[in-house]
Amino acid sequence: MKLEFILQPIHSELSLLRQSLKEIAQVDFPELARLLDYALGNAGKGIRPALTLLCGKFHRHDLDLLLPAATAVELLHIASLIHDDTVDKAHLRRGLPTLNQLWGDDIAMLAGDWLFAKSAELATSTGVLEVVRLFSETLMAISQGELEETWQAFNARQSRQDYFRRVGNKTASLFALATQTGGILSESPPEVIQAFRDYGYKLGIAFQIVDDVLDFTADEQGLGKPVGKDLPQGIPTLPVILFLEQAPEDNPVRSYLERRGGEEELKQALALLRSSPAIEKAHRIAQDFSREACQAIEFLPPVPAKKALLELADYVVERRK
Amino acid sequence: MKLEFILQPIHSELSLLRQSLKEIAQVDFPELARLLDYALGNAGKGIRPALTLLCGKFHRHDLDLLLPAATAVELLHIASLIHDDTVDKAHLRRGLPTLNQLWGDDIAMLAGDWLFAKSAELATSTGVLEVVRLFSETLMAISQGELEETWQAFNARQSRQDYFRRVGNKTASLFALATQTGGILSESPPEVIQAFRDYGYKLGIAFQIVDDVLDFTADEQGLGKPVGKDLPQGIPTLPVILFLEQAPEDNPVRSYLERRGGEEELKQALALLRSSPAIEKAHRIAQDFSREACQAIEFLPPVPAKKALLELADYVVERRK
């Protein structure tokens, strides 16, 4: 199912979101305005702000609160991608050159800081302290997850638990922020807010697993960013961890990670992983998380937003990019 | 006058501040804990959090609000120094190796992000939205000032106005945040909060001018960081701008900036600047700002905290490091 069909119930809100991103880029500082226009205009799938808008549809619907919050969620996402790309020295994102590629690492870092601050300012504009607190906690979780990834690179002894904690921080925390914020700002009862949080967190884990699987199975053109890049960075993603759980001590994947092998060893390790059942197994685990996400919101009334949330959970694990 | 004598009225509060920084470093993630211990243990002069604590002394004094706010101010400062050092590829800060030097640029950037978030979380813990809003606006101003500095490097046509706007964003905004927050959290009347803001902003400009002067006049050992580093980075600080206002079109300083000269040209330009009246002139402008800062709070009652604020304004322009 196509994402734009799924998001039909918030079609007009998403146009307003794009409009508000455009307005944020109009700062009184021409160089920064150009950079922001590039960073905010080249929008991604918009799944995270869509989650805020959808979860805001079940109770008191106030777009004056939900729209800035959804925009803040998207800005936090974009800012963390910018810093992530800078750390990873990535050249391509969504089929276009990254900020660090075009403007250099220094400016990319500072622009990321600016966007973090703008995100916090928008979150504050909702007037709800709980939401602001969640935003700062989420930025802490994201940077902690990224730090862990950097510090634990080339450590082949990581377990599934290590992986789930790490991507919980790095990715799922932001999905949970998005859904929970929608619930809080629409004055949903506590059990609904908790259900949104569970749904978002599990959806986020599923999303990241699929991202990690696509790094092995997709092609660069379809994905809009380089593939096969996690292993050379020494990141043991779920497929790698599942592979190593089954593989004998002495195998090319483990030795590539442990000895930081060269081009030839990398090719061999990638080929081995791509043809192994670990890929399919990781994908099934993503489906389990997606299913659990749906179960968390099962008790909600059958409104169009619920249908969209359930379809999104499918989309996230079936997507090819 | 020694800083510790000036800050005597908040002696015990400053110990609590150091204690709270120590506690922040105790995270459940050993590598990050080690890094934070280094970054937060090697405390600077603590002028900015001292401003919050001093400005919190005039009306309702609630340390449960002021202490987290002062800690948040110091964290925002430390985080922005970390990113600043990373952009500048600085090796030394306060006489010790920088984070980017010890842990690399990537980890330094992410650690800075973590500290920005922790700062926002602490600001949020005051429960006062206006304070949180000021924190996010200040981070926007700081990154905008840093961006401007990076983008305008090696532009010899910058005016005093350009300089004051840039350091207003980069430095004075944080001083103003520090003082204003102390006023807001102690429920000072609006005209007092405005006076604190003016005092902080002007003190911040004075502080930065002196920093820029010291870059020409201090020695590395006394300052705890390399000197003569602004010009090779292409940053026209106030002494440079004042020099260029007076100098003929064809002079070594302008040509160094315009043609990004080599070692020999740099030496010549630095020697010329160091012996020029522009240094003394810049320092006098700093003294003017310091005096204006004092005038802004003249009407306040003669309590020990006021004496400390006035002495601080002297200290900032008389300091040798």
Interface residues (C-beta under 8 A of the other chain):
Chain A: F29 E31 L32 S80 H83 T86 V87 D105 D106 I107 M109 L110 A111 G112 D113 W114 F116 A117 K118 A120 E121 T124 S125 G127 L129 V132 R133 F135 S136 E137 T138 L139 M140 I142 S143 Q144 E146 L147 E148 T150 W151
Chain B: F29 E31 L32 H83 T86 V87 D105 D106 I107 M109 L110 A111 G112 D113 W114 F116 A117 K118 A120 E121 T124 S125 G127 L129 V132 R133 F135 S136 E137 T138 L139 M140 I142 S143 Q144 E146 L147 E148 T150 W151
